[in-house]
């Protein structure tokens, strides 16, 4: 296509300039507005005269001016092609319009070629689409919360049945204690998920649940230092795993404490790039020979924890003795957790 670009105002009589449905602008090769139709001027809050002679970027939201200039440059490099894109225009009073733009060179007679830009305003359509998506999201969240609520109730029902069996068969009570505790922990986690939007679970809540569950069945008092770190969010797919791990760590600390001993301490600390749950309990027994890597010396609880923890480096457990205390540190990193505002 041979183009004789000009910036003089031609005698435009193209039908699009009289259209009452679509906006249209005629531009020079440099992007100067040579003519616009009434529809485009009206939806932007200008008169036709106020726009003629201005750069096309005057129509655009400040964040879009660079993208518009790049597309006009693309047209100048390849005038035989048209370009189409979604953009944002700014009205004269500072409002915003979502628009679809189709632009390409058109020849007027045999004299000159100009850029014709057709502008479709789809602000209302986009708003309705956003509203529809938001309604769908709310319905989805409501359904998920209801499902989690029912799962919680069912799990608590199972735990209740097992508890009754333990009462009726005292010889089995010790064996049933662990599954009852674990099922209750999972149930409480689903209870959390049934109360929050977007299925969000926070580490502070999971840790408090584990402490409360431990206090119900412990002969040793548990104390917690858990600031309300709303910003530490647990991956929703791993929330049950974290709840079980915390449950087992607290149970293990209680088990290795002397009856009526001083408190088992549970603390949550937020550090740069990671979070720590620290569980310490009084311990005066012989040194323990534990190897979390190989599983050497681990009891049933720690073996379960070892099997539950992911192997991608996002979670790490250390256990060591310090003076007369046994200290377990659960260190959590992204992507298992994330820090949000």
C-alpha positions in Angstrom: 0.0 0.0 0.0 1.5 3.3 -1.0 0.9 6.0 1.6 1.3 9.8 1.1 1.0 10.8 4.8 -0.2 14.3 5.4 -1.3 16.4 8.4 -3.5 18.8 6.6 -7.3 18.5 7.3 -8.9 16.6 4.4 -12.6 17.0 3.5 -13.7 13.9 5.4 -17.1 12.4 4.4 -16.5 8.9 5.6 -19.7 7.3 7.0 -18.1 6.4 10.3 -17.8 10.1 11.3 -21.6 10.3 11.3 -22.1 7.1 13.3 -24.2 7.4 16.5 -23.1 4.0 17.9 -19.3 3.9 17.5 -16.7 6.5 18.2 -14.4 7.4 15.3 -11.3 9.5 14.9 -9.2 10.4 11.8 -5.5 10.8 12.7 -2.4 11.9 10.9 0.6 9.6 10.7 2.0 11.4 13.7 -1.1 10.7 15.7 -2.7 14.2 15.6 -6.5 14.2 15.7 -7.8 15.6 12.4 -11.4 14.8 12.9 -13.7 13.0 15.3 -17.4 12.1 15.2 -19.9 13.6 17.6 -20.4 10.3 19.4 -16.7 10.0 20.5 -16.6 13.6 21.6 -19.8 13.3 23.5 -18.9 10.1 25.5 -15.6 11.8 26.5 -17.2 15.1 27.5 -15.6 17.2 24.8 -16.8 19.1 21.8 -15.5 18.1 18.4 -13.6 21.4 18.1 -11.8 20.8 21.4 -10.3 17.5 20.2 -9.3 18.4 16.6 -5.6 19.3 16.3 -4.8 17.5 19.6 -2.5 14.5 19.9 -4.5 11.2 20.2 -2.9 10.6 23.6 -5.2 13.3 25.0 -8.0 10.7 24.9 -6.1 8.1 26.8 -5.6 7.3 30.5 -2.1 8.4 31.5 -1.1 4.7 32.0 -2.1 3.9 28.4 -0.3 6.7 26.5 2.9 4.7 25.9 0.9 1.7 24.6 -1.0 3.9 22.2 2.1 5.5 20.9 3.7 2.0 20.3 0.7 0.9 18.3 0.7 4.1 16.2 4.4 3.5 15.5 3.6 -0.1 14.5 1.1 1.2 12.0 3.6 3.6 10.5 6.1 0.7 10.1 3.5 -1.6 8.5 0.7 0.5 7.0 -0.9 -2.5 5.3 -1.9 -4.0 8.6 -4.5 -2.8 11.2 -4.1 -3.1 15.0 -6.7 -3.9 17.6 -6.4 -3.5 21.3 -8.2 -2.9 24.6 -7.5 0.4 26.3 -8.7 2.9 28.8 -9.8 6.4 27.8 -10.1 9.3 30.2 -13.0 11.7 30.1 -12.6 15.4 30.4 -13.8 15.2 34.1 -11.3 12.5 35.0 -13.6 9.5 34.5 -12.5 6.3 32.8 -13.9 4.4 29.8 -13.0 0.9 28.8 -12.7 0.8 25.1 -11.9 -1.5 22.2 -9.8 0.3 19.4 -9.4 -0.9 15.9 -7.0 1.3 13.8 -5.5 1.2 10.3 -4.6 3.3 7.4 -7.3 4.3 5.0 -6.9 6.1 1.6 -9.0 9.1 0.8 -9.3 9.1 -3.0 -5.9 8.9 -4.5 -4.4 11.8 -2.7 -3.5 10.8 0.9 -3.8 8.1 3.6 -4.9 8.7 7.1 -5.3 6.5 10.2 -8.9 5.6 11.0 -9.5 4.6 14.6 -12.9 3.0 15.5 -13.6 3.1 19.2 -16.2 0.9 20.9 -17.1 1.8 24.5 -17.7 -1.4 26.5 -17.4 0.2 30.0 -20.9 -0.9 31.0 -20.4 -4.4 29.6 -17.2 -4.8 31.5 -18.9 -3.5 34.7 -21.7 -6.0 34.3 -19.1 -8.8 33.7 -17.2 -7.9 36.9 -20.5 -7.9 38.8 -21.4 -11.3 37.4 -18.0 -12.7 38.3 -18.2 -11.2 41.8 -21.6 -12.9 42.3 -20.2 -16.2 41.1 -17.3 -15.8 43.5 -19.6 -15.1 46.4 -21.8 -18.1 45.6 -18.7 -20.3 45.2 -17.3 -19.0 48.6 -20.7 -19.6 50.3 -20.9 -23.2 48.8 -17.3 -24.0 49.9 -18.0 -22.6 53.4 -21.1 -24.8 53.7 -19.2 -27.9 52.5 -16.4 -27.2 55.1 -19.0 -26.7 57.8 -20.6 -30.1 57.0 -17.2 -31.8 56.9 -16.5 -30.3 60.4 -19.8 -31.6 61.8 -19.3 -35.0 60.3 -15.7 -35.3 61.7 -16.8 -34.2 65.1 -19.6 -36.8 64.9 -17.0 -39.5 64.2 -14.8 -38.3 67.0 -17.8 -38.4 69.3 -18.5 -42.0 68.4 -14.9 -43.0 69.0 -15.0 -41.2 72.4 -18.1 -43.2 73.4 -16.3 -46.4 72.4 -13.4 -45.3 74.7 -15.8 -44.8 77.6 -17.4 -48.1 77.0 -14.1 -50.0 76.6 -11.6 -48.4 78.9 -9.0 -50.9 77.8 -9.0 -49.3 74.3 -9.1 -45.7 75.6 -5.4 -45.1 75.2 -5.4 -46.5 71.6 -8.3 -44.4 70.6 -6.9 -41.2 72.2 -4.6 -40.3 69.3 -7.2 -40.7 66.4 -9.9 -38.8 68.4 -7.4 -36.0 69.0 -6.3 -35.9 65.3 -9.9 -36.1 64.0 -10.9 -33.2 66.3 -7.9 -31.2 65.0 -8.9 -31.7 61.4 -12.5 -30.8 62.3 -11.5 -27.6 63.9 -9.4 -26.7 60.8 -12.4 -27.2 58.6 -14.4 -25.1 61.1 -11.9 -22.3 60.4 -12.4 -22.6 56.7 -16.1 -22.5 57.0 -15.9 -19.0 58.6 -13.6 -17.2 56.3 -14.0 -15.8 52.8 -11.9 -17.2 50.0 -11.0 -20.3 52.0 -8.2 -18.4 53.8 -6.5 -20.0 56.8 -3.9 -18.2 59.0 -1.1 -19.8 61.0 -2.0 -17.9 64.1 -5.5 -19.5 64.1 -4.2 -23.0 63.4 -1.7 -22.7 66.3 -4.4 -21.4 68.7 -6.6 -24.3 67.8 -3.8 -26.8 68.5 -3.2 -25.2 71.9 -6.8 -25.3 72.8 -7.1 -28.9 71.8 -4.0 -29.8 73.8 -5.4 -28.0 76.9 -8.5 -30.2 76.8 -6.6 -33.5 77.1 -3.4 -32.5 78.8 -2.3 -33.0 82.4 0.2 -30.3 81.8 -0.9 -26.7 81.4 -0.1 -25.1 78.0 0.8 -21.4 77.6 0.8 -19.6 74.3 2.6 -16.6 73.0 0.8 -16.2 69.6 0.4 -12.6 68.4 -2.4 -12.1 65.9 -0.2 -12.3 62.8 -3.0 -12.0 60.3 -0.4 -11.7 57.5 0.9 -15.3 57.7 -1.5 -17.2 55.5 -1.2 -21.0 55.1 -1.6 -22.7 51.7 -5.2 -23.8 51.7 -4.2 -27.3 50.4 -1.8 -27.8 53.3 -3.9 -26.4 56.2 -4.9 -29.9 57.5 -1.4 -31.1 57.3 -0.1 -28.1 59.4 -2.9 -28.7 61.9 -2.0 -32.3 62.3 1.7 -31.5 62.7 1.0 -28.9 65.3 -1.3 -31.3 67.1 1.4 -34.0 67.2 4.1 -31.6 68.3 2.0 -30.4 71.2 1.0 -33.9 72.2 4.6 -35.0 72.0 5.6 -32.1 74.3 2.9 -33.0 76.8 3.8 -36.7 76.7 7.4 -36.0 77.6 6.6 -33.6 80.4 6.3 -34.7 84.0 2.7 -34.6 85.5 2.0 -31.3 87.1 5.2 -29.9 85.7 5.6 -26.3 84.7 3.9 -25.1 81.6 4.5 -26.3 78.0 5.2 -23.1 76.0 3.9 -22.6 72.4 5.1 -19.5 70.6 4.6 -18.2 67.1 7.3 -15.9 65.7 7.4 -14.0 62.4 10.8 -13.6 60.9 12.1 -12.2 57.6 10.9 -14.7 54.9 9.7 -17.3 57.3 7.6 -18.2 60.4 8.5 -20.3 63.4 6.3 -22.2 65.8 8.4 -23.0 68.9 7.2 -25.6 71.4 9.2 -26.1 74.6 8.5 -28.4 77.5 10.4 -29.3 80.7 12.5 -32.4 80.3 14.8 -34.1 82.8 15.2 -37.5 81.2 18.2 -39.0 79.5 19.5 -37.4 76.3 17.4 -38.4 73.3 19.2 -39.7 70.2 16.9 -38.4 67.4 17.6 -38.1 63.7 14.8 -36.5 61.8 16.5 -37.1 58.5 16.7 -40.9 58.8 13.9 -41.4 61.3 16.2 -42.9 63.9 14.9 -42.8 67.5 11.6 -41.2 66.5 8.4 -42.3 68.2 5.1 -42.7 66.5 4.2 -39.0 66.8 7.4 -37.7 65.3 7.3 -40.4 62.6 3.9 -39.1 61.6 5.2 -35.6 61.5 8.2 -36.6 59.4 5.8 -38.3 56.9 3.5 -35.3 56.7 6.0 -32.6 56.2 6.6 -31.6 52.5 10.0 -32.3 51.1 10.4 -29.1 49.0 12.1 -27.1 51.8 9.0 -25.1 52.7 8.8 -26.8 56.1 11.6 -28.0 58.5 11.5 -29.4 62.0 14.3 -29.3 64.5 14.3 -30.9 68.0 17.0 -30.3 70.5 17.6 -30.2 74.3 18.6 -27.0 76.0 19.3 -27.0 79.7 16.2 -28.7 81.2 14.0 -28.1 78.2 13.1 -30.0 75.0 12.6 -27.5 72.2 10.9 -28.3 68.9 11.0 -25.6 66.1 8.7 -25.9 63.1 10.1 -23.5 60.5 7.7 -22.6 57.6 8.7 -20.9 54.4 6.9 -20.0 51.1 5.1 -21.4 49.2 3.7 -23.3 52.2 3.0 -19.9 53.8 2.8 -16.5 52.3 2.8 -13.0 53.9 -0.2 -10.9 52.9 -1.4 -7.5 53.9 
